[in-house]
Amino acid sequence: MLGQTSLLARNVMRNFVRASHGHGGVVGENLPFSLENRYRLTALFIVFFGSGLGAPFLILRHQLLKK
């Protein structure tokens, strides 16, 4: 009985893994940005991380300049 259960679980997982490979396996195919132009990618990363790291300083400056 236990052997049949593990065999069934193995078959279910095998089918799940096979069904999940709908793409061709190309690196970066499922990303929301392109990896082709590395200068544009670098600019996007700088804007993305720069906005997150700079936001607290800009908020602090705004609060200190407020009257």
Buried (B, 14 or more C-beta within 10 A) or exposed (E): EEEEEEEEEEEEEEEEEEEEEEEEEEEEEEEEEEEEEEEEEEEEEEEEEEEEEEEEEEEEEEEEEEE
